[in-house]
Amino acid sequence: MFDFWIKDMKLLWRDPTELLVILLMPFILITILGFALGGFMNDPSVELDVAVVDQDDERAGIERIQEDIEAASLPMELSGIAQELAPKSILLEVMEEDLSDVLTVTMMTEEEANQALEDQEVEAVMIIPETFTYESLQNMLLGVNVQSTLTVTKSEDNHMAGDIFQTIIEQFANTMNVNNAFSQVLMDELPVIDMEEISRQETVMDREPISSMEYYTLGMAAMFALFIASTMAAKTHNELNQKVVNRILLSGKHPLTYLIGKVLAVIVLVWIQVCLLLGVSSLVLRTFQPFETTILLYMFLTILMYGLAVGALASLLIALTVRFEGQSLQEIFSIGLVTILSFLGGSFFPAAIFPSIIQILGEWTPNGITMKIFMLANQGMPFADLLPYIGRLSFIIALLFAVSVLVFPKRRLQT
Protein backbone atom coordinates (compact mmCIF):
# COMPACT_ATOMS: atom_id res chain seq x y z
CA MET A 1 0.00 0.00 0.00
CA PHE A 2 2.75 2.44 0.97
CA ASP A 3 4.70 1.46 -2.16
CA PHE A 4 1.72 2.56 -4.24
CA TRP A 5 1.45 5.77 -2.23
CA ILE A 6 5.13 6.60 -2.83
CA LYS A 7 4.66 5.82 -6.54
CA ASP A 8 1.71 8.21 -6.80
CA MET A 9 3.50 10.97 -4.89
CA LYS A 10 6.44 10.66 -7.30
CA LEU A 11 4.08 10.83 -10.28
CA LEU A 12 2.60 14.08 -8.96
CA TRP A 13 6.02 15.50 -8.12
CA ARG A 14 7.25 14.81 -11.67
CA ASP A 15 4.43 16.94 -13.11
CA PRO A 16 5.50 20.49 -12.10
CA THR A 17 2.89 22.17 -14.32
CA GLU A 18 0.05 20.41 -12.52
CA LEU A 19 1.60 21.20 -9.14
CA LEU A 20 1.96 24.88 -9.99
CA VAL A 21 -1.69 25.11 -11.03
CA ILE A 22 -2.81 23.36 -7.85
CA LEU A 23 -0.57 25.30 -5.47
CA LEU A 24 0.02 28.71 -7.09
CA MET A 25 -3.24 29.51 -8.89
CA PRO A 26 -5.36 29.60 -5.69
CA PHE A 27 -3.12 32.26 -4.14
CA ILE A 28 -3.37 34.43 -7.27
CA LEU A 29 -7.17 34.18 -7.23
CA ILE A 30 -7.30 34.88 -3.49
CA THR A 31 -5.42 38.14 -4.02
CA ILE A 32 -7.55 39.21 -7.00
CA LEU A 33 -10.93 38.35 -5.48
CA GLY A 34 -9.98 39.58 -2.02
CA PHE A 35 -9.08 43.07 -3.24
CA ALA A 36 -11.78 43.26 -5.91
CA LEU A 37 -14.64 42.29 -3.59
CA GLY A 38 -13.28 43.73 -0.36
CA GLY A 39 -16.03 46.34 -0.11
CA PHE A 40 -18.70 43.72 -0.63
CA MET A 41 -17.40 41.52 2.19
CA ASN A 42 -15.96 43.94 4.71
CA ASP A 43 -18.90 46.13 5.72
CA PRO A 44 -19.03 45.40 9.47
CA SER A 45 -22.33 47.14 10.10
CA VAL A 46 -25.42 45.03 10.55
CA GLU A 47 -28.78 46.77 10.44
CA LEU A 48 -31.93 44.68 10.52
CA ASP A 49 -35.49 45.81 9.88
CA VAL A 50 -37.89 43.54 11.75
CA ALA A 51 -41.64 43.54 12.22
CA VAL A 52 -43.20 42.56 15.54
CA VAL A 53 -46.77 41.27 15.72
CA ASP A 54 -47.96 41.68 19.33
CA GLN A 55 -50.93 39.44 20.06
CA ASP A 56 -50.28 39.36 23.80
CA ASP A 57 -52.22 41.29 26.48
CA GLU A 58 -49.51 41.82 29.05
CA ARG A 59 -51.70 43.47 31.69
CA ALA A 60 -54.28 40.66 31.49
CA GLY A 61 -51.51 38.05 31.75
CA ILE A 62 -50.05 39.67 34.87
CA GLU A 63 -53.49 39.92 36.47
CA ARG A 64 -54.16 36.24 35.76
CA ILE A 65 -50.89 35.12 37.29
CA GLN A 66 -51.53 37.30 40.35
CA GLU A 67 -54.89 35.59 40.77
CA ASP A 68 -53.19 32.20 40.52
CA ILE A 69 -50.66 33.25 43.17
CA GLU A 70 -53.42 34.37 45.50
CA ALA A 71 -55.46 31.18 44.90
CA ALA A 72 -52.42 29.02 45.68
CA SER A 73 -51.79 30.94 48.94
CA LEU A 74 -48.28 31.80 47.82
CA PRO A 75 -46.36 34.77 49.27
CA MET A 76 -47.84 38.05 48.01
CA GLU A 77 -44.33 39.26 47.16
CA LEU A 78 -44.59 37.09 44.06
CA SER A 79 -47.36 39.34 42.74
CA GLY A 80 -44.98 42.29 42.82
CA ILE A 81 -42.26 40.21 41.19
CA ALA A 82 -44.68 39.26 38.42
CA GLN A 83 -45.28 42.95 37.77
CA GLU A 84 -41.54 43.63 37.57
CA LEU A 85 -40.65 40.60 35.47
CA ALA A 86 -43.04 41.39 32.58
CA PRO A 87 -41.13 39.29 29.98
CA LYS A 88 -42.72 40.97 26.96
CA SER A 89 -41.72 44.44 28.17
CA ILE A 90 -38.18 43.23 28.81
CA LEU A 91 -37.99 41.70 25.32
CA LEU A 92 -39.23 44.84 23.59
CA GLU A 93 -36.90 47.01 25.67
CA VAL A 94 -33.97 44.82 24.62
CA MET A 95 -34.92 45.13 20.96
CA GLU A 96 -35.90 48.82 20.84
CA GLU A 97 -33.35 50.34 23.21
CA ASP A 98 -30.36 48.10 23.94
CA LEU A 99 -30.11 46.84 20.35
CA SER A 100 -31.30 50.01 18.63
CA ASP A 101 -28.04 50.24 16.66
CA VAL A 102 -28.73 46.81 15.17
CA LEU A 103 -32.52 46.46 15.06
CA THR A 104 -35.19 48.73 13.65
CA VAL A 105 -38.43 47.44 15.15
CA THR A 106 -41.83 48.21 13.67
CA MET A 107 -45.07 47.07 15.31
CA MET A 108 -47.51 45.69 12.73
CA THR A 109 -50.55 43.50 12.39
CA GLU A 110 -49.90 39.97 11.17
CA GLU A 111 -51.25 40.76 7.71
CA GLU A 112 -49.11 43.89 7.42
CA ALA A 113 -46.03 42.03 8.61
CA ASN A 114 -46.44 39.20 6.10
CA GLN A 115 -46.90 41.73 3.30
CA ALA A 116 -43.81 43.66 4.41
CA LEU A 117 -41.81 40.42 4.46
CA GLU A 118 -43.04 39.54 0.98
CA ASP A 119 -42.14 43.03 -0.28
CA GLN A 120 -38.67 42.71 1.32
CA GLU A 121 -39.30 45.73 3.55
CA VAL A 122 -38.27 43.70 6.61
CA GLU A 123 -35.80 40.85 7.06
CA ALA A 124 -37.83 38.98 9.68
CA VAL A 125 -41.17 38.89 11.46
CA MET A 126 -41.62 37.94 15.11
CA ILE A 127 -45.03 37.00 16.48
CA ILE A 128 -45.65 37.30 20.23
CA PRO A 129 -48.51 34.85 20.94
CA GLU A 130 -51.67 35.72 22.86
CA THR A 131 -50.75 34.13 26.19
CA PHE A 132 -47.02 34.87 26.11
CA THR A 133 -46.91 36.88 29.34
CA TYR A 134 -49.19 34.56 31.32
CA GLU A 135 -47.48 31.32 30.25
CA SER A 136 -43.97 32.76 30.69
CA LEU A 137 -44.80 33.87 34.24
CA GLN A 138 -46.36 30.48 34.96
CA ASN A 139 -43.02 28.93 34.07
CA MET A 140 -40.96 31.43 36.03
CA LEU A 141 -43.03 31.81 39.18
CA LEU A 142 -45.15 28.69 39.52
CA GLY A 143 -42.95 26.09 37.84
CA VAL A 144 -45.77 25.08 35.49
CA ASN A 145 -44.41 23.20 32.49
CA VAL A 146 -45.99 25.19 29.68
CA GLN A 147 -44.36 26.68 26.61
CA SER A 148 -45.10 29.96 24.90
CA THR A 149 -43.22 30.13 21.63
CA LEU A 150 -42.00 33.27 19.90
CA THR A 151 -42.40 32.63 16.16
CA VAL A 152 -39.72 34.06 13.87
CA THR A 153 -40.28 34.06 10.11
CA LYS A 154 -37.21 34.89 8.01
CA SER A 155 -36.97 36.38 4.56
CA GLU A 156 -35.87 33.89 1.92
CA ASP A 157 -34.02 36.64 0.06
CA ASN A 158 -31.84 37.65 3.01
CA HIS A 159 -31.47 34.49 5.02
CA MET A 160 -28.32 35.63 6.84
CA ALA A 161 -30.05 38.68 8.34
CA GLY A 162 -32.92 36.46 9.47
CA ASP A 163 -30.44 34.07 11.07
CA ILE A 164 -28.85 36.93 13.02
CA PHE A 165 -32.23 38.05 14.34
CA GLN A 166 -33.21 34.50 15.25
CA THR A 167 -29.93 34.11 17.14
CA ILE A 168 -30.68 37.27 19.14
CA ILE A 169 -34.13 35.98 20.08
CA GLU A 170 -32.78 32.54 20.97
CA GLN A 171 -30.16 34.16 23.19
CA PHE A 172 -32.87 36.15 24.94
CA ALA A 173 -34.91 32.97 25.46
CA ASN A 174 -31.89 31.13 26.82
CA THR A 175 -31.18 33.96 29.25
CA MET A 176 -34.76 33.87 30.47
CA ASN A 177 -34.91 30.08 30.64
CA VAL A 178 -37.30 28.41 33.03
CA ASN A 179 -34.91 26.80 35.44
CA ASN A 180 -32.67 29.80 36.01
CA ALA A 181 -35.53 32.27 36.33
CA PHE A 182 -37.43 30.03 38.74
CA SER A 183 -34.42 29.45 40.97
CA GLN A 184 -33.60 33.17 41.02
CA VAL A 185 -37.16 34.08 41.99
CA LEU A 186 -37.00 31.65 44.89
CA MET A 187 -33.92 33.54 46.08
CA ASP A 188 -35.79 36.88 45.76
CA GLU A 189 -33.63 37.85 42.79
CA LEU A 190 -34.81 38.99 39.40
CA PRO A 191 -33.30 37.39 36.30
CA VAL A 192 -30.54 39.54 34.85
CA ILE A 193 -30.56 40.02 31.09
CA ASP A 194 -26.98 40.01 29.85
CA MET A 195 -27.22 42.62 27.10
CA GLU A 196 -23.59 42.27 26.11
CA GLU A 197 -24.08 38.54 25.57
CA ILE A 198 -27.14 39.11 23.38
CA SER A 199 -25.64 41.81 21.19
CA ARG A 200 -22.36 39.97 20.85
CA GLN A 201 -23.79 37.40 18.45
CA GLU A 202 -22.42 39.29 15.45
CA THR A 203 -18.76 39.05 16.44
CA VAL A 204 -18.32 35.96 18.54
CA MET A 205 -15.41 35.88 21.00
CA ASP A 206 -14.73 39.56 20.24
CA ARG A 207 -13.06 38.73 16.91
CA GLU A 208 -13.55 40.90 13.87
CA PRO A 209 -16.02 39.66 11.20
CA ILE A 210 -14.35 37.53 8.56
CA SER A 211 -12.62 39.64 5.91
CA SER A 212 -12.77 39.21 2.15
CA MET A 213 -9.17 37.93 2.11
CA GLU A 214 -9.95 35.34 4.77
CA TYR A 215 -13.16 34.30 3.02
CA TYR A 216 -11.58 33.80 -0.39
CA THR A 217 -8.55 32.07 1.13
CA LEU A 218 -10.96 29.46 2.50
CA GLY A 219 -13.06 29.44 -0.67
CA MET A 220 -10.16 28.94 -3.08
CA ALA A 221 -8.52 26.36 -0.81
CA ALA A 222 -11.76 24.38 -0.73
CA MET A 223 -12.27 24.65 -4.50
CA PHE A 224 -8.75 23.83 -5.72
CA ALA A 225 -8.49 20.86 -3.37
CA LEU A 226 -11.27 19.30 -5.46
CA PHE A 227 -9.06 19.52 -8.56
CA ILE A 228 -6.58 17.18 -6.85
CA ALA A 229 -9.23 14.46 -6.98
CA SER A 230 -9.70 14.90 -10.74
CA THR A 231 -5.92 15.04 -11.26
CA MET A 232 -5.49 11.66 -9.58
CA ALA A 233 -8.35 10.22 -11.64
CA ALA A 234 -6.57 11.44 -14.80
CA LYS A 235 -3.34 9.72 -13.66
CA THR A 236 -5.37 6.55 -13.15
CA HIS A 237 -6.70 6.74 -16.70
CA ASN A 238 -3.15 7.02 -18.03
CA GLU A 239 -2.14 3.94 -16.04
CA LEU A 240 -5.12 2.06 -17.46
CA ASN A 241 -3.95 2.84 -20.99
CA GLN A 242 -0.44 1.62 -20.09
CA LYS A 243 -1.87 -1.58 -18.53
CA VAL A 244 -0.26 -0.67 -15.20
CA VAL A 245 -3.42 -1.56 -13.29
CA ASN A 246 -3.62 -5.02 -14.82
CA ARG A 247 0.05 -5.70 -14.08
CA ILE A 248 -0.47 -4.69 -10.46
CA LEU A 249 -3.49 -6.97 -10.13
CA LEU A 250 -1.60 -9.84 -11.79
CA SER A 251 1.25 -9.41 -9.30
CA GLY A 252 -0.98 -10.75 -6.55
CA LYS A 253 -1.49 -7.46 -4.74
CA HIS A 254 -4.96 -6.89 -3.34
CA PRO A 255 -6.84 -4.54 -5.72
CA LEU A 256 -7.81 -2.18 -2.90
CA THR A 257 -4.15 -1.48 -2.05
CA TYR A 258 -3.88 0.28 -5.41
CA LEU A 259 -6.93 2.41 -4.58
CA ILE A 260 -5.77 3.15 -1.03
CA GLY A 261 -2.33 4.23 -2.26
CA LYS A 262 -3.88 6.83 -4.56
CA VAL A 263 -6.29 8.03 -1.89
CA LEU A 264 -3.41 8.52 0.57
CA ALA A 265 -1.54 10.56 -2.04
CA VAL A 266 -4.61 12.78 -2.53
CA ILE A 267 -5.08 13.26 1.22
CA VAL A 268 -1.44 14.23 1.76
CA LEU A 269 -1.45 16.65 -1.17
CA VAL A 270 -4.69 18.29 0.06
CA TRP A 271 -3.16 18.75 3.50
CA ILE A 272 -0.04 20.31 1.99
CA GLN A 273 -2.06 22.55 -0.34
CA VAL A 274 -4.52 23.88 2.25
CA CYS A 275 -1.88 24.37 4.97
CA LEU A 276 0.36 26.17 2.47
CA LEU A 277 -2.45 28.46 1.33
CA LEU A 278 -3.58 29.33 4.85
CA GLY A 279 0.02 29.79 6.00
CA VAL A 280 1.09 32.02 3.11
CA SER A 281 -2.15 34.02 3.34
CA SER A 282 -1.56 34.56 7.07
CA LEU A 283 2.02 35.72 6.58
CA VAL A 284 1.66 37.75 3.37
CA LEU A 285 -1.93 39.04 3.56
CA ARG A 286 -2.10 39.19 7.39
CA THR A 287 -5.26 37.09 7.59
CA PHE A 288 -6.65 34.90 10.42
CA GLN A 289 -5.13 37.09 13.11
CA PRO A 290 -4.74 37.31 16.05
CA PHE A 291 -3.66 33.68 16.29
CA GLU A 292 -5.28 31.67 19.07
CA THR A 293 -4.26 28.15 20.03
CA THR A 294 -7.80 26.76 20.22
CA ILE A 295 -8.79 28.23 16.86
CA LEU A 296 -5.61 26.90 15.23
CA LEU A 297 -6.34 23.41 16.57
CA TYR A 298 -9.88 23.53 15.18
CA MET A 299 -8.54 24.74 11.82
CA PHE A 300 -6.01 21.88 11.65
CA LEU A 301 -8.74 19.39 12.53
CA THR A 302 -10.87 20.81 9.73
CA ILE A 303 -7.99 20.48 7.26
CA LEU A 304 -7.56 16.84 8.27
CA MET A 305 -11.27 16.18 7.79
CA TYR A 306 -11.36 17.93 4.42
CA GLY A 307 -8.33 15.94 3.26
CA LEU A 308 -10.26 12.77 4.05
CA ALA A 309 -13.34 14.15 2.25
CA VAL A 310 -11.42 14.94 -0.95
CA GLY A 311 -9.66 11.59 -0.65
CA ALA A 312 -13.05 9.86 -0.44
CA LEU A 313 -14.27 11.80 -3.47
CA ALA A 314 -11.08 10.88 -5.35
CA SER A 315 -11.56 7.21 -4.44
CA LEU A 316 -15.00 7.26 -6.05
CA LEU A 317 -13.67 8.94 -9.21
CA ILE A 318 -10.79 6.45 -9.42
CA ALA A 319 -13.10 3.49 -8.86
CA LEU A 320 -15.46 4.69 -11.60
CA THR A 321 -12.54 5.38 -13.95
CA VAL A 322 -11.14 1.88 -13.45
CA ARG A 323 -14.55 0.25 -13.66
CA PHE A 324 -15.62 1.97 -16.90
CA GLU A 325 -12.12 2.68 -18.31
CA GLY A 326 -13.07 6.15 -19.50
CA GLN A 327 -11.65 9.65 -19.14
CA SER A 328 -14.96 11.42 -19.61
CA LEU A 329 -15.88 11.08 -15.92
CA GLN A 330 -12.73 12.88 -14.84
CA GLU A 331 -13.25 15.61 -17.44
CA ILE A 332 -16.90 16.12 -16.45
CA PHE A 333 -15.88 16.38 -12.81
CA SER A 334 -13.03 18.87 -13.35
CA ILE A 335 -14.92 21.05 -15.82
CA GLY A 336 -18.48 20.92 -14.51
CA LEU A 337 -18.93 19.36 -11.09
CA VAL A 338 -16.09 21.28 -9.40
CA THR A 339 -17.67 24.55 -10.52
CA ILE A 340 -21.11 23.47 -9.33
CA LEU A 341 -19.81 22.26 -5.97
CA SER A 342 -17.81 25.48 -5.54
CA PHE A 343 -20.84 27.61 -6.36
CA LEU A 344 -23.11 25.71 -3.96
CA GLY A 345 -20.45 25.62 -1.25
CA GLY A 346 -19.85 29.37 -1.39
CA SER A 347 -16.33 29.54 -2.82
CA PHE A 348 -17.28 32.38 -5.19
CA PHE A 349 -19.81 34.31 -3.06
CA PRO A 350 -21.20 33.81 0.45
CA ALA A 351 -23.97 31.22 0.31
CA ALA A 352 -26.10 33.38 2.62
CA ILE A 353 -26.98 35.71 -0.27
CA PHE A 354 -28.58 32.86 -2.23
CA PRO A 355 -32.09 31.38 -1.82
CA SER A 356 -32.57 28.90 1.00
CA ILE A 357 -32.67 25.85 -1.31
CA ILE A 358 -29.16 26.62 -2.57
CA GLN A 359 -27.96 27.14 1.00
CA ILE A 360 -29.36 23.75 2.02
CA LEU A 361 -27.69 22.04 -0.94
CA GLY A 362 -24.42 23.81 -0.20
CA GLU A 363 -24.45 22.61 3.40
CA TRP A 364 -24.42 19.03 2.11
CA THR A 365 -21.37 19.45 -0.16
CA PRO A 366 -17.96 18.52 1.33
CA ASN A 367 -16.47 21.91 0.46
CA GLY A 368 -19.54 23.81 1.72
CA ILE A 369 -19.48 21.98 5.07
CA THR A 370 -15.74 22.56 5.36
CA MET A 371 -16.07 26.29 4.71
CA LYS A 372 -18.81 26.48 7.35
CA ILE A 373 -16.56 24.77 9.90
CA PHE A 374 -13.62 27.00 8.93
CA MET A 375 -15.65 30.19 9.41
CA LEU A 376 -17.21 29.07 12.69
CA ALA A 377 -13.78 28.08 14.00
CA ASN A 378 -12.23 31.36 12.86
CA GLN A 379 -14.93 33.28 14.75
CA GLY A 380 -14.06 31.42 17.94
CA MET A 381 -17.21 29.32 18.17
CA PRO A 382 -17.09 26.48 20.72
CA PHE A 383 -16.47 22.93 19.54
CA ALA A 384 -20.09 21.98 20.23
CA ASP A 385 -21.17 24.33 17.41
CA LEU A 386 -18.70 22.70 15.02
CA LEU A 387 -19.63 19.13 15.93
CA PRO A 388 -22.86 18.82 13.86
CA TYR A 389 -20.99 19.84 10.70
CA ILE A 390 -18.07 17.54 11.50
CA GLY A 391 -20.57 14.70 11.95
CA ARG A 392 -22.20 15.51 8.61
CA LEU A 393 -18.82 15.58 6.85
CA SER A 394 -17.87 12.26 8.48
CA PHE A 395 -21.07 10.69 7.16
CA ILE A 396 -20.30 11.87 3.61
CA ILE A 397 -16.72 10.57 3.87
CA ALA A 398 -17.89 7.13 5.03
CA LEU A 399 -20.56 6.98 2.32
CA LEU A 400 -18.13 7.88 -0.49
CA PHE A 401 -15.54 5.37 0.70
CA ALA A 402 -18.17 2.62 0.98
CA VAL A 403 -19.47 3.25 -2.55
CA SER A 404 -15.90 3.34 -3.89
CA VAL A 405 -15.06 -0.06 -2.42
CA LEU A 406 -18.23 -1.52 -3.94
CA VAL A 407 -17.54 -0.04 -7.38
CA PHE A 408 -13.81 -0.77 -7.62
CA PRO A 409 -13.08 -3.97 -9.63
CA LYS A 410 -11.81 -6.91 -7.60
CA ARG A 411 -10.20 -8.77 -10.50
CA ARG A 412 -8.13 -8.16 -13.64
CA LEU A 413 -9.72 -5.91 -16.23
CA GLN A 414 -10.51 -7.03 -19.74
CA THR A 415 -7.78 -6.17 -22.22
TAKA-V566047 format. One record per backbone hydrogen bond with DSSP energy under -0.5 kcal/mol. CO is the residue of the C=O (numbers start at 1). NH is the residue of the N-H. Records with the same first field share a line. If there is no record, write none. Layout:
CO=NH / NH
This chain:
1=5
2=6
3=7
4=8
5=9
6=10
7=11
8=12
9=13
10=14
12=15
15=19
16=20
17=21
18=22
19=23
20=24 / 25
21=25
24=28
25=29
26=30
27=31
28=32
29=33
30=34
31=35
32=36
33=37
35=38
37=41
38=42
42=44
48=50 / 104
49=123 / 124
50=106
51=126
52=54 / 108
53=55 / 128
56=58
57=61
58=62
59=63
60=64
61=65
62=66
63=67
64=68
65=69
66=70
67=71
68=72
69=74
70=73
75=78
76=79 / 80
77=81
78=82
79=83
80=84
81=85
82=86
86=90
87=91
88=92
89=93
90=94
91=95
92=96
93=97 / 98
94=99
97=100
99=102 / 103
102=48
103=105
104=50
106=52
109=113
110=114
111=115
112=116
113=117
114=118
115=119
116=121 / 122
117=120
123=155
124=51
125=153
126=53 / 128
127=129 / 151
128=55
129=132
130=57
131=135
132=136
133=137
134=138
135=139
136=140
137=141 / 142
138=142 / 143 / 144
139=143
144=146
147=149
149=151
150=152
151=127 / 153
153=125
158=162
159=163
160=164
161=165
162=166
163=167
164=168
165=169
166=170
167=171
168=172
169=173
170=174
171=175
172=176
174=177
177=181
178=182
179=183
180=184
181=185
182=186
183=187
184=189
185=188
191=193
192=194
193=195
194=198
195=199
196=200
198=201
199=202
200=203
203=206
204=207
211=215
212=216
213=217
214=218
215=219
216=220
217=221
218=222
219=223
220=224
221=225
222=226
223=226 / 227
224=228
225=228 / 229
226=229 / 230
227=231
228=232
229=233
230=234
231=235
232=236
233=237
234=238
235=239
236=240
237=241
238=242
239=244 / 245
240=243
243=247
244=248
245=249
246=250
247=251
248=253
249=252
254=257 / 258
255=258 / 259
256=260
257=261
258=262
259=263
260=264
261=265
262=266
263=267
264=268
265=269
266=270
267=271
268=272
269=273
270=274
271=275
272=276
273=277
274=278
275=279
276=280
277=281
278=282
279=283
280=284 / 285
281=285 / 287
292=296
293=297
294=298
295=299
296=300
297=301
298=302
299=303
300=304
301=305
302=306
303=307
304=308
305=309
306=310
307=311
308=312
309=313
310=314
311=315
312=316
313=317
314=318
315=319
316=320
317=321
318=322
319=323
320=324
321=325 / 326
327=331
328=332
329=333
330=334
331=335
332=336 / 337
333=338
336=340
337=341
338=342
339=343
340=344
341=345
342=346 / 347 / 348
343=346
350=353
351=354
352=159 / 160
355=358 / 359
356=360
357=361
358=362
359=363
361=364
362=365
365=369
366=370
367=371
368=372
369=373
370=374
371=375
372=376
373=377
374=378
375=379
376=381
377=380
382=385 / 386
383=386 / 387
384=388
386=389 / 390
387=391
388=392
389=393
390=394
391=395
392=396
393=397
394=398
395=399
396=400
397=401
398=402
399=403
400=404
401=405
402=406
403=407
404=408
